Structures are given as C-alpha cells and as structure tokens.
Amino acid sequence: MDSFAPNPARHSDITVNKNGELAFGGQTYRAAIGKTGVQHNKNEGDGASPIGIWHLRYVMYRADRVAPPRTNLPVYTITKDDSWCDDVHNVAYNRPVHLPFAGSHEKLWRDDGIYDLIVTLNHNDDPAIPCYGSAIFMHIARPAYDGTEGCIALAKNDLETILANCDVYSRLCIGMT
C-alpha cells in the first residue's frame, strides 16, 4: 500500500443522492442505497441510509479474496471471528466485536462477497446511541444493486477507485443533494 500524508486541501467529498447516483472526483458511479431510501432519523432495522455527512474511519478487507486496498485510510484485515454488534441492549452496540459473541451481531466474514471490502463511517459512533443505527458502511454491491440495510454499496472496482483517492479527511455525504 502506498502511503503519504493526508492533505485536507486535496480531498473532495463523496456524494450520493436518493437515486443512488454517487459522485466523486468528477465521476459518477452507480450505488445501492438503503432499501427504504434515505432518512434524517435513522433507526436500527429501518433499512434506510442516514442523511448526513459522514467521515470515512477505516477500511476492512478479506485478504483471502481481495488484495489490500490502495488508500490513505487505515486498513485492517477481516478474520473469521470479526462481527459488528447490532444489539441495542449491549454496551458494544455499533462496535466491532469478535466471535463468539452473545449479543445480536452481523458477521463480517460472509459467503456472498459484499463485505470483502468495507469502509466504516462515523455514523452513530461517538458515542453510539442505541437504536440510532449500526453497521453503516460503504461496501461491495450485489450484482443487481439491491437495496441495502442502510449502507452505500458500489461495484468492487468503483469502490477500489474511490478508496485510492481517500484519506482521513474524506467524507461521504448521503442525501444532501
């Protein structure tokens, strides 16, 4: 992975509208959004993408399926024990957890490939407020670009292209246009 110092002057926002059109770096990409659209008041399980401006935190990837992404965000490898807590009654709500885990959780090691490359966002994480939505990521889209549970999903190549131009100053703007 190439590395260089983040430069806030060179960053540009990633924008995605309610029609699933994502714009970044002068290009437009097809994206899947939440299956119920975009909403200001995101709630756990509502299937909506949260309207707002979200910073990209870090990237996770399946090393057995994809190469390490070229990006200036922190990068971590997904293991078979990695999950994400979506249990609104658990202190680990909207945090990564490791299996075995007693509370409700979403496994990050999936057979369908949509989590082979994941970008975590700062949605509802500082602090995490129960019921306001968990596991809002950018990840790989299903072939038919089916609606997500609230994430933004892109073709693998498009996500890799975008990540190559992202750093800690990059932001995902959902439903702002």
Backbone as CSV, one residue per row, in Angstrom:
resi,resn,N_x,N_y,N_z,CA_x,CA_y,CA_z,C_x,C_y,C_z
1,MET,0.848,-1.175,0.000,0.000,0.000,0.000,0.890,1.232,0.000
2,ASP,0.628,2.141,-0.913,1.328,3.420,-0.921,0.818,4.261,0.225
3,SER,1.663,5.088,0.743,1.277,5.908,1.875,1.835,7.304,1.689
4,PHE,1.034,8.276,2.011,1.508,9.648,2.031,0.687,10.417,3.037
5,ALA,1.181,11.582,3.418,0.499,12.365,4.436,-0.851,12.849,3.922
6,PRO,-1.907,12.744,4.757,-3.205,13.269,4.355,-3.105,14.755,4.044
7,ASN,-3.858,15.186,3.073,-3.829,16.579,2.654,-5.250,17.092,2.549
8,PRO,-5.716,17.851,3.565,-7.103,18.313,3.530,-7.404,19.199,2.332
9,ALA,-6.402,19.821,1.741,-6.634,20.691,0.589,-6.996,19.900,-0.661
10,ARG,-6.590,18.623,-0.752,-6.854,17.859,-1.965,-8.103,16.988,-1.876
11,HIS,-8.695,16.879,-0.687,-9.852,15.994,-0.556,-11.079,16.603,-1.210
12,SER,-11.923,15.746,-1.663,-13.236,16.178,-2.103,-14.249,15.201,-1.552
13,ASP,-15.443,15.686,-1.338,-16.481,14.856,-0.758,-17.003,13.839,-1.763
14,ILE,-17.452,12.715,-1.229,-18.162,11.693,-1.977,-19.634,11.981,-1.723
15,THR,-20.417,12.178,-2.757,-21.831,12.476,-2.554,-22.681,11.386,-3.184
16,VAL,-23.742,11.034,-2.500,-24.691,10.060,-3.045,-26.094,10.611,-2.809
17,ASN,-26.904,10.599,-3.879,-28.247,11.140,-3.748,-29.276,10.033,-3.529
18,LYS,-30.527,10.425,-3.387,-31.594,9.469,-3.084,-31.890,8.510,-4.230
19,ASN,-31.319,8.780,-5.418,-31.496,7.896,-6.572,-30.340,6.916,-6.749
20,GLY,-29.385,6.932,-5.828,-28.257,6.020,-5.914,-27.189,6.460,-6.893
21,GLU,-27.110,7.745,-7.158,-26.037,8.287,-8.000,-24.964,8.831,-7.071
22,LEU,-23.775,8.267,-7.182,-22.659,8.661,-6.343,-21.668,9.437,-7.190
23,ALA,-21.243,10.578,-6.692,-20.291,11.418,-7.421,-19.029,11.589,-6.588
24,PHE,-17.884,11.467,-7.280,-16.596,11.652,-6.621,-15.541,11.888,-7.680
25,GLY,-14.700,12.891,-7.454,-13.575,13.151,-8.342,-13.983,13.413,-9.783
26,GLY,-15.115,14.043,-9.988,-15.567,14.363,-11.340,-16.221,13.198,-12.072
27,GLN,-16.384,12.063,-11.391,-17.014,10.874,-11.980,-18.327,10.577,-11.263
28,THR,-19.228,9.924,-11.987,-20.482,9.466,-11.393,-20.500,7.943,-11.426
29,TYR,-20.924,7.343,-10.324,-20.963,5.892,-10.171,-22.371,5.468,-9.757
30,ARG,-22.740,4.254,-10.113,-23.983,3.674,-9.647,-23.762,3.130,-8.243
31,ALA,-24.714,3.370,-7.347,-24.611,2.883,-5.978,-25.961,2.359,-5.506
32,ALA,-25.926,1.395,-4.631,-27.138,0.940,-3.945,-27.216,1.701,-2.633
33,ILE,-28.422,2.109,-2.286,-28.665,2.788,-1.011,-29.610,1.916,-0.185
34,GLY,-30.016,2.408,0.959,-30.938,1.668,1.809,-32.203,1.275,1.067
35,LYS,-32.724,0.093,1.362,-33.898,-0.416,0.651,-35.141,0.432,0.889
36,THR,-35.155,1.244,1.938,-36.275,2.162,2.164,-35.892,3.609,1.865
37,GLY,-34.767,3.814,1.183,-34.350,5.157,0.788,-33.406,5.794,1.791
38,VAL,-33.478,7.116,1.868,-32.645,7.875,2.797,-33.559,8.590,3.789
39,GLN,-33.097,8.702,5.031,-33.899,9.329,6.082,-33.022,10.150,7.014
40,HIS,-33.611,11.233,7.542,-32.903,12.043,8.538,-32.778,11.312,9.863
41,ASN,-33.815,10.618,10.276,-33.837,9.964,11.582,-33.655,8.469,11.413
42,LYS,-32.420,8.038,11.297,-32.090,6.624,11.134,-32.407,5.868,12.418
43,ASN,-33.057,4.705,12.260,-33.341,3.820,13.385,-32.867,2.418,13.043
44,GLU,-32.461,1.688,14.066,-31.994,0.318,13.871,-33.060,-0.504,13.155
45,GLY,-32.648,-1.154,12.047,-33.531,-2.056,11.333,-34.501,-1.417,10.362
46,ASP,-34.430,-0.096,10.153,-35.406,0.547,9.259,-35.049,0.446,7.777
47,GLY,-33.853,-0.046,7.452,-33.456,-0.210,6.057,-33.166,1.079,5.326
48,ALA,-32.947,2.162,6.051,-32.687,3.465,5.438,-31.217,3.846,5.556
49,SER,-30.740,4.573,4.556,-29.406,5.181,4.640,-29.567,6.516,5.357
50,PRO,-28.685,6.808,6.313,-28.830,8.030,7.105,-28.375,9.279,6.343
51,ILE,-29.265,10.244,6.207,-28.896,11.516,5.591,-27.880,12.204,6.494
52,GLY,-26.817,12.707,5.907,-25.812,13.419,6.674,-24.452,13.349,6.021
53,ILE,-23.488,13.902,6.710,-22.096,13.930,6.255,-21.303,13.060,7.216
54,TRP,-20.690,12.003,6.680,-20.022,11.001,7.497,-18.562,10.854,7.074
55,HIS,-17.668,10.933,8.035,-16.245,10.736,7.764,-15.949,9.256,7.568
56,LEU,-15.003,8.973,6.691,-14.524,7.614,6.493,-13.520,7.329,7.597
57,ARG,-13.743,6.266,8.384,-12.878,5.945,9.513,-11.714,5.041,9.106
58,TYR,-12.049,3.859,8.565,-11.019,2.892,8.169,-11.630,1.879,7.223
59,VAL,-10.757,1.055,6.644,-11.158,0.043,5.670,-10.835,-1.327,6.236
60,MET,-11.738,-2.282,5.975,-11.500,-3.682,6.313,-11.641,-4.494,5.027
61,TYR,-10.842,-5.553,4.909,-10.919,-6.362,3.691,-10.618,-7.820,3.983
62,ARG,-11.117,-8.690,3.101,-10.877,-10.133,3.175,-9.624,-10.444,2.370
63,ALA,-8.527,-10.720,3.044,-7.246,-10.972,2.382,-7.259,-12.260,1.557
64,ASP,-8.182,-13.165,1.844,-8.271,-14.397,1.061,-9.017,-14.191,-0.253
65,ARG,-9.639,-13.021,-0.434,-10.436,-12.761,-1.635,-10.006,-11.534,-2.429
66,VAL,-9.489,-10.522,-1.759,-9.095,-9.292,-2.453,-7.721,-8.839,-1.976
67,ALA,-7.068,-8.084,-2.819,-5.766,-7.513,-2.457,-5.969,-6.369,-1.467
68,PRO,-4.947,-6.052,-0.691,-5.075,-4.896,0.198,-5.434,-3.658,-0.618
69,PRO,-6.421,-2.899,-0.176,-6.818,-1.723,-0.959,-5.752,-0.638,-0.932
70,ARG,-5.625,0.031,-2.049,-4.731,1.196,-2.140,-5.527,2.379,-1.634
71,THR,-5.134,2.908,-0.495,-5.854,4.006,0.141,-4.964,4.657,1.181
72,ASN,-5.346,5.838,1.582,-4.640,6.511,2.671,-5.468,6.521,3.944
73,LEU,-6.408,5.594,4.019,-7.143,5.344,5.249,-6.472,4.173,5.969
74,PRO,-6.641,4.058,7.273,-6.142,2.869,7.955,-6.812,1.619,7.373
75,VAL,-6.076,0.525,7.297,-6.572,-0.717,6.691,-6.366,-1.878,7.664
76,TYR,-7.414,-2.701,7.799,-7.376,-3.871,8.665,-7.890,-5.087,7.898
77,THR,-7.366,-6.250,8.241,-7.790,-7.497,7.624,-8.952,-8.089,8.415
78,ILE,-9.995,-8.530,7.712,-11.136,-9.196,8.337,-10.761,-10.654,8.605
79,THR,-11.099,-11.127,9.795,-10.891,-12.538,10.142,-12.255,-13.220,10.286
80,LYS,-12.243,-14.541,10.376,-13.483,-15.306,10.513,-14.224,-14.977,11.800
81,ASP,-13.544,-14.417,12.782,-14.161,-14.102,14.067,-14.684,-12.669,14.158
82,ASP,-14.530,-11.876,13.106,-14.956,-10.476,13.150,-16.454,-10.335,12.887
83,SER,-17.102,-9.557,13.740,-18.524,-9.243,13.619,-18.741,-7.799,14.038
84,TRP,-19.997,-7.350,13.929,-20.359,-5.987,14.313,-21.609,-6.072,15.174
85,CYS,-21.579,-5.489,16.357,-22.694,-5.571,17.288,-23.849,-4.673,16.839
86,ASP,-25.042,-5.278,16.677,-26.242,-4.505,16.364,-27.301,-4.684,17.458
87,ASP,-26.849,-5.114,18.623,-27.722,-5.354,19.769,-27.888,-4.054,20.545
88,VAL,-29.077,-3.453,20.457,-29.308,-2.148,21.083,-29.207,-2.186,22.605
89,HIS,-29.209,-3.374,23.193,-29.119,-3.510,24.651,-27.711,-3.863,25.123
90,ASN,-26.756,-3.928,24.210,-25.402,-4.324,24.556,-24.490,-3.103,24.582
91,VAL,-23.548,-3.064,25.520,-22.619,-1.928,25.615,-21.716,-1.826,24.381
92,ALA,-21.598,-2.906,23.613,-20.774,-2.894,22.397,-21.564,-2.453,21.165
93,TYR,-22.793,-1.950,21.343,-23.628,-1.547,20.218,-22.860,-0.644,19.239
94,ASN,-22.989,-0.980,17.976,-22.347,-0.269,16.861,-20.825,-0.226,16.999
95,ARG,-20.279,-1.356,17.417,-18.830,-1.514,17.536,-18.430,-2.868,16.950
96,PRO,-17.190,-2.978,16.495,-16.711,-4.295,16.080,-16.580,-5.204,17.295
97,VAL,-16.912,-6.473,17.112,-16.790,-7.473,18.167,-16.199,-8.740,17.560
98,HIS,-15.756,-9.636,18.410,-15.183,-10.906,17.960,-16.042,-12.063,18.441
99,LEU,-16.142,-13.080,17.607,-16.893,-14.283,17.949,-16.049,-15.178,18.846
100,PRO,-16.646,-15.909,19.750,-18.082,-15.932,19.983,-18.545,-14.667,20.711
101,PHE,-19.765,-14.233,20.384,-20.348,-13.031,20.967,-21.812,-13.328,21.258
102,ALA,-22.225,-13.099,22.489,-23.566,-13.496,22.916,-24.671,-12.588,22.372
103,GLY,-24.386,-11.306,22.157,-25.419,-10.384,21.696,-25.663,-10.494,20.198
104,SER,-26.710,-9.833,19.740,-27.021,-9.806,18.310,-25.873,-9.127,17.565
105,HIS,-25.505,-9.712,16.437,-24.359,-9.190,15.682,-24.474,-9.578,14.210
106,GLU,-23.722,-8.873,13.397,-23.635,-9.162,11.975,-22.222,-9.653,11.686
107,LYS,-22.119,-10.821,11.080,-20.813,-11.371,10.746,-20.214,-10.602,9.569
108,LEU,-18.933,-10.263,9.684,-18.243,-9.560,8.601,-17.639,-10.534,7.598
109,TRP,-17.382,-11.759,8.015,-16.840,-12.806,7.135,-18.041,-13.475,6.474
110,ARG,-18.362,-13.058,5.241,-19.581,-13.510,4.569,-19.253,-14.323,3.326
111,ASP,-20.175,-15.205,2.971,-20.012,-16.006,1.768,-20.353,-15.240,0.498
112,ASP,-21.239,-14.232,0.585,-21.726,-13.546,-0.621,-20.765,-12.506,-1.190
113,GLY,-19.694,-12.184,-0.491,-18.674,-11.277,-1.023,-18.939,-9.790,-0.855
114,ILE,-20.096,-9.397,-0.355,-20.365,-7.952,-0.271,-19.508,-7.262,0.788
115,TYR,-19.006,-8.034,1.755,-18.130,-7.465,2.777,-16.665,-7.821,2.541
116,ASP,-16.306,-8.181,1.330,-14.894,-8.421,1.037,-14.086,-7.132,1.165
117,LEU,-14.766,-6.000,1.035,-14.152,-4.679,1.171,-15.187,-3.772,1.830
118,ILE,-14.861,-3.268,3.014,-15.787,-2.460,3.811,-15.094,-1.167,4.228
119,VAL,-15.830,-0.061,4.130,-15.357,1.213,4.656,-16.273,1.582,5.818
120,THR,-15.717,1.749,7.004,-16.520,2.148,8.154,-16.686,3.663,8.147
121,LEU,-17.833,4.091,8.605,-18.167,5.514,8.670,-18.361,5.929,10.121
122,ASN,-18.354,7.212,10.371,-18.530,7.675,11.746,-19.999,7.858,12.109
123,HIS,-20.887,7.168,11.431,-22.307,7.259,11.763,-22.577,6.636,13.140
124,ASN,-23.149,7.422,14.039,-23.591,6.975,15.364,-22.505,6.208,16.127
125,ASP,-21.307,6.776,16.154,-20.241,6.045,16.852,-19.521,6.820,17.943
126,ASP,-19.860,8.072,18.170,-19.093,8.847,19.153,-19.984,9.829,19.911
127,PRO,-20.788,9.347,20.845,-20.941,7.960,21.274,-22.010,7.243,20.448
128,ALA,-21.996,5.924,20.515,-23.033,5.128,19.867,-24.298,5.220,20.720
129,ILE,-25.389,5.625,20.108,-26.668,5.749,20.811,-27.563,4.593,20.379
130,PRO,-27.978,3.750,21.334,-28.812,2.601,20.982,-30.028,3.009,20.147
131,CYS,-30.321,2.194,19.162,-31.478,2.318,18.260,-31.274,3.319,17.123
132,TYR,-30.171,4.067,17.064,-29.969,5.062,16.014,-29.256,4.513,14.780
133,GLY,-29.069,3.215,14.737,-28.477,2.593,13.555,-27.049,2.160,13.780
134,SER,-26.762,0.950,13.297,-25.416,0.393,13.442,-24.942,-0.153,12.107
135,ALA,-23.638,-0.378,12.012,-23.023,-1.011,10.840,-23.383,-0.312,9.536
136,ILE,-23.278,1.002,9.521,-23.480,1.747,8.275,-22.118,1.855,7.601
137,PHE,-21.972,1.132,6.499,-20.700,1.023,5.787,-20.857,1.451,4.330
138,MET,-19.718,1.607,3.672,-19.647,1.523,2.211,-19.072,0.138,1.956
139,HIS,-19.677,-0.600,1.025,-19.205,-1.954,0.741,-19.523,-2.317,-0.700
140,ILE,-19.249,-3.550,-1.067,-19.462,-4.023,-2.433,-20.949,-4.302,-2.652
141,ALA,-21.467,-3.866,-3.793,-22.877,-4.053,-4.135,-23.135,-5.473,-4.629
142,ARG,-24.346,-5.913,-4.432,-24.804,-7.153,-5.063,-24.935,-6.872,-6.560
143,PRO,-24.883,-7.911,-7.394,-24.926,-7.695,-8.858,-26.112,-6.867,-9.337
144,ALA,-27.274,-7.002,-8.704,-28.466,-6.253,-9.137,-28.598,-4.911,-8.414
145,TYR,-27.596,-4.545,-7.618,-27.632,-3.300,-6.840,-28.884,-3.242,-5.963
146,ASP,-29.236,-4.384,-5.368,-30.382,-4.438,-4.457,-30.162,-3.457,-3.313
147,GLY,-31.275,-2.933,-2.783,-31.204,-2.036,-1.644,-30.524,-2.697,-0.457
148,THR,-29.854,-1.908,0.340,-29.095,-2.378,1.500,-29.909,-2.183,2.778
149,GLU,-29.328,-2.549,3.892,-29.954,-2.309,5.197,-29.693,-0.879,5.675
150,GLY,-29.021,-0.084,4.860,-28.713,1.300,5.207,-27.352,1.742,4.696
151,CYS,-26.561,0.781,4.254,-25.219,1.071,3.739,-25.287,1.669,2.329
152,ILE,-24.131,2.109,1.859,-23.948,2.524,0.471,-23.066,1.462,-0.163
153,ALA,-23.516,0.899,-1.293,-22.781,-0.196,-1.922,-22.471,0.132,-3.375
154,LEU,-21.264,-0.229,-3.791,-20.770,0.050,-5.139,-20.147,-1.198,-5.749
155,ALA,-19.955,-1.165,-7.054,-19.185,-2.222,-7.707,-17.790,-2.240,-7.082
156,LYS,-17.209,-3.423,-6.958,-15.896,-3.567,-6.329,-14.867,-2.644,-6.966
157,ASN,-14.784,-2.612,-8.289,-13.792,-1.762,-8.965,-14.031,-0.284,-8.686
158,ASP,-15.296,0.120,-8.630,-15.605,1.521,-8.328,-15.200,1.877,-6.907
159,LEU,-15.481,0.974,-5.965,-15.094,1.221,-4.578,-13.574,1.307,-4.457
160,GLU,-12.864,0.439,-5.136,-11.396,0.490,-5.106,-10.870,1.788,-5.708
161,THR,-11.465,2.250,-6.801,-11.048,3.506,-7.434,-11.251,4.680,-6.486
162,ILE,-12.390,4.710,-5.841,-12.681,5.796,-4.903,-11.726,5.752,-3.715
163,LEU,-11.526,4.565,-3.143,-10.647,4.447,-1.977,-9.217,4.889,-2.275
164,ALA,-8.765,4.688,-3.497,-7.398,5.088,-3.860,-7.206,6.594,-3.741
165,ASN,-8.293,7.328,-3.676,-8.222,8.785,-3.587,-8.801,9.325,-2.288
166,CYS,-8.898,8.475,-1.273,-9.458,8.887,0.017,-8.400,8.907,1.102
167,ASP,-8.637,9.763,2.077,-7.801,9.820,3.267,-8.685,10.164,4.458
168,VAL,-8.080,10.455,5.586,-8.845,10.704,6.808,-9.701,11.967,6.741
169,TYR,-9.520,12.784,5.723,-10.341,13.978,5.547,-11.537,13.732,4.624
170,SER,-11.600,12.573,4.020,-12.678,12.264,3.076,-14.002,12.067,3.818
171,ARG,-15.087,12.502,3.157,-16.417,12.418,3.764,-17.404,11.847,2.744
172,LEU,-18.361,11.085,3.259,-19.466,10.579,2.465,-20.688,11.398,2.820
173,CYS,-21.253,12.061,1.833,-22.427,12.906,2.039,-23.635,12.187,1.445
174,ILE,-24.534,11.745,2.308,-25.700,10.964,1.875,-26.936,11.847,1.858
175,GLY,-27.611,11.884,0.706,-28.899,12.554,0.589,-28.864,14.058,0.745
176,MET,-27.718,14.665,0.559,-27.590,16.109,0.731,-27.891,16.884,-0.552
177,THR,-27.981,16.167,-1.678,-28.262,16.838,-2.955,-29.547,16.343,-3.557
